Amino acid sequence: MSALRKVEEHPALRVLVASACQYEAVAIATGLLPTITHVHRLHPAVGWTIVAALAWHFRPQP
């Protein structure tokens, strides 16, 4: 049985990931805000920034 490894990441990245998830949930639930996919279609850099942050967040640990 292996021990769980603690993922070290900057607190700002945690805030970014949590905020993106909360924003998307509110956008889908209420329809008052554009979804991240819609914003990405208008401004692709926004979507790629979010994808990069998520990739870093879920990266495999050594």
Z-matrix of the N, CA and C atoms (Angstrom, degrees):
N
C 1 1.446
C 2 1.520 1 108.40
N 3 1.320 2 116.78 1 128.84
C 4 1.463 3 119.93 2 -178.37
C 5 1.525 4 110.93 3 -93.83
N 6 1.303 5 113.57 4 150.43
C 7 1.470 6 119.06 5 178.35
C 8 1.525 7 109.44 6 -77.40
N 9 1.301 8 116.38 7 147.52
C 10 1.462 9 120.21 8 176.50
C 11 1.513 10 109.77 9 -71.49
N 12 1.320 11 116.29 10 137.15
C 13 1.461 12 120.97 11 178.95
C 14 1.516 13 109.43 12 -98.95
N 15 1.295 14 115.95 13 138.76
C 16 1.450 15 120.64 14 178.16
C 17 1.520 16 108.96 15 -82.24
N 18 1.322 17 116.48 16 130.52
C 19 1.463 18 121.76 17 178.79
C 20 1.520 19 107.95 18 -85.63
N 21 1.331 20 115.63 19 121.42
C 22 1.458 21 120.30 20 178.00
C 23 1.522 22 108.72 21 -94.62
N 24 1.305 23 116.83 22 123.16
C 25 1.451 24 121.10 23 175.29
C 26 1.517 25 108.52 24 -150.16
N 27 1.283 26 115.30 25 157.37
C 28 1.456 27 121.39 26 -177.68
C 29 1.527 28 110.03 27 -66.14
N 30 1.320 29 118.30 28 138.82
C 31 1.465 30 120.47 29 179.23
C 32 1.529 31 113.29 30 -57.18
N 33 1.322 32 117.29 31 -32.13
C 34 1.465 33 119.68 32 179.28
C 35 1.525 34 111.05 33 -64.20
N 36 1.322 35 117.52 34 -34.60
C 37 1.462 36 120.78 35 178.05
C 38 1.520 37 110.57 36 -67.71
N 39 1.315 38 116.51 37 -38.79
C 40 1.470 39 119.64 38 176.13
C 41 1.521 40 110.67 39 -61.20
N 42 1.311 41 116.16 40 -42.46
C 43 1.468 42 120.72 41 179.09
C 44 1.529 43 109.81 42 -63.96
N 45 1.322 44 117.63 43 -42.05
C 46 1.459 45 121.66 44 179.71
C 47 1.525 46 111.04 45 -61.69
N 48 1.328 47 117.30 46 -46.95
C 49 1.462 48 120.83 47 -179.33
C 50 1.528 49 110.49 48 -65.16
N 51 1.316 50 117.41 49 -46.03
C 52 1.468 51 120.76 50 179.92
C 53 1.529 52 111.05 51 -63.50
N 54 1.317 53 117.03 52 -40.08
C 55 1.464 54 121.01 53 179.47
C 56 1.524 55 111.34 54 -65.54
N 57 1.326 56 116.75 55 -42.12
C 58 1.465 57 120.20 56 178.83
C 59 1.525 58 110.59 57 -62.29
N 60 1.316 59 117.06 58 -41.74
C 61 1.464 60 120.59 59 178.71
C 62 1.525 61 111.62 60 -65.05
N 63 1.325 62 116.58 61 -43.70
C 64 1.461 63 120.56 62 179.30
C 65 1.525 64 111.21 63 -66.10
N 66 1.321 65 116.60 64 -42.46
C 67 1.471 66 120.92 65 178.64
C 68 1.528 67 109.87 66 -59.23
N 69 1.335 68 116.63 67 -47.69
C 70 1.468 69 120.69 68 -178.30
C 71 1.520 70 110.83 69 -62.50
N 72 1.325 71 117.32 70 -41.15
C 73 1.465 72 120.69 71 179.14
C 74 1.529 73 111.03 72 -61.94
N 75 1.318 74 117.03 73 -43.92
C 76 1.467 75 121.21 74 179.36
C 77 1.530 76 109.92 75 -66.89
N 78 1.333 77 117.50 76 -42.41
C 79 1.461 78 121.26 77 -179.49
C 80 1.528 79 111.00 78 -61.23
N 81 1.329 80 116.99 79 -42.65
C 82 1.468 81 120.75 80 -179.81
C 83 1.527 82 110.87 81 -71.17
N 84 1.323 83 116.88 82 -43.85
C 85 1.468 84 121.09 83 -174.93
C 86 1.527 85 113.04 84 -69.11
N 87 1.323 86 116.53 85 -38.29
C 88 1.460 87 118.59 86 -174.23
C 89 1.521 88 114.09 87 -101.23
N 90 1.327 89 117.47 88 -29.07
C 91 1.464 90 120.54 89 -175.42
C 92 1.522 91 112.79 90 73.95
N 93 1.327 92 117.40 91 6.51
C 94 1.462 93 121.16 92 -178.71
C 95 1.528 94 112.77 93 -84.28
N 96 1.328 95 117.02 94 -19.51
C 97 1.455 96 122.26 95 -178.83
C 98 1.526 97 109.15 96 -120.57
N 99 1.320 98 117.11 97 151.77
C 100 1.464 99 118.05 98 174.48
C 101 1.529 100 110.00 99 -72.11
N 102 1.316 101 116.65 100 145.41
C 103 1.464 102 119.61 101 178.44
C 104 1.525 103 109.36 102 -72.40
N 105 1.311 104 115.88 103 165.90
C 106 1.461 105 120.93 104 178.66
C 107 1.529 106 109.85 105 -61.89
N 108 1.333 107 117.28 106 -37.10
C 109 1.463 108 120.48 107 177.87
C 110 1.522 109 110.91 108 -61.31
N 111 1.320 110 117.24 109 -42.61
C 112 1.472 111 120.75 110 178.47
C 113 1.529 112 111.00 111 -63.72
N 114 1.321 113 116.44 112 -43.99
C 115 1.467 114 120.59 113 179.12
C 116 1.529 115 109.64 114 -63.96
N 117 1.332 116 117.07 115 -39.95
C 118 1.464 117 121.22 116 178.73
C 119 1.526 118 111.08 117 -62.06
N 120 1.316 119 117.68 118 -38.57
C 121 1.470 120 120.31 119 179.39
C 122 1.526 121 111.07 120 -65.33
N 123 1.315 122 117.75 121 -32.49
C 124 1.461 123 121.24 122 177.85
C 125 1.526 124 112.14 123 -81.38
N 126 1.326 125 116.52 124 -37.43
C 127 1.463 126 123.15 125 -176.04
C 128 1.537 127 108.52 126 -136.11
N 129 1.339 128 118.68 127 86.11
C 130 1.470 129 121.29 128 -174.96
C 131 1.529 130 114.77 129 -55.56
N 132 1.311 131 118.70 130 -28.64
C 133 1.465 132 120.54 131 -180.00
C 134 1.530 133 111.40 132 -61.37
N 135 1.314 134 117.23 133 -33.54
C 136 1.467 135 120.83 134 178.70
C 137 1.522 136 110.14 135 -62.73
N 138 1.305 137 116.23 136 -47.72
C 139 1.460 138 120.51 137 -179.42
C 140 1.513 139 112.37 138 -63.65
N 141 1.342 140 116.86 139 -42.97
C 142 1.466 141 119.71 140 -179.53
C 143 1.519 142 111.66 141 -66.89
N 144 1.307 143 117.46 142 -32.65
C 145 1.468 144 120.82 143 176.25
C 146 1.527 145 110.29 144 -65.46
N 147 1.303 146 116.48 145 -42.49
C 148 1.466 147 120.40 146 179.22
C 149 1.525 148 110.46 147 -66.82
N 150 1.328 149 116.95 148 -42.21
C 151 1.467 150 120.22 149 178.20
C 152 1.527 151 110.44 150 -61.62
N 153 1.323 152 117.40 151 -41.89
C 154 1.468 153 120.89 152 178.67
C 155 1.531 154 110.93 153 -62.51
N 156 1.324 155 117.24 154 -42.94
C 157 1.468 156 120.97 155 178.94
C 158 1.531 157 110.68 156 -63.88
N 159 1.330 158 117.27 157 -41.43
C 160 1.466 159 120.16 158 178.49
C 161 1.521 160 111.61 159 -67.80
N 162 1.331 161 116.93 160 -38.48
C 163 1.469 162 119.91 161 177.65
C 164 1.526 163 110.30 162 -62.25
N 165 1.322 164 116.54 163 -42.26
C 166 1.472 165 119.89 164 177.67
C 167 1.530 166 110.30 165 -65.67
N 168 1.307 167 116.45 166 -41.48
C 169 1.464 168 121.66 167 -178.88
C 170 1.533 169 111.61 168 -61.38
N 171 1.329 170 117.53 169 -41.34
C 172 1.460 171 122.26 170 -176.71
C 173 1.522 172 114.18 171 -100.19
N 174 1.329 173 117.94 172 16.16
C 175 1.456 174 121.07 173 -177.58
C 176 1.536 175 110.20 174 -64.36
N 177 1.347 176 116.17 175 148.33
C 178 1.468 177 119.33 176 177.51
C 179 1.529 178 110.85 177 -68.31
N 180 1.281 179 116.12 178 142.68
C 181 1.450 180 121.78 179 179.56
C 182 1.532 181 109.86 180 -95.84
N 183 1.343 182 117.80 181 143.75
C 184 1.468 183 119.86 182 179.41
C 185 1.525 184 112.25 183 -67.68
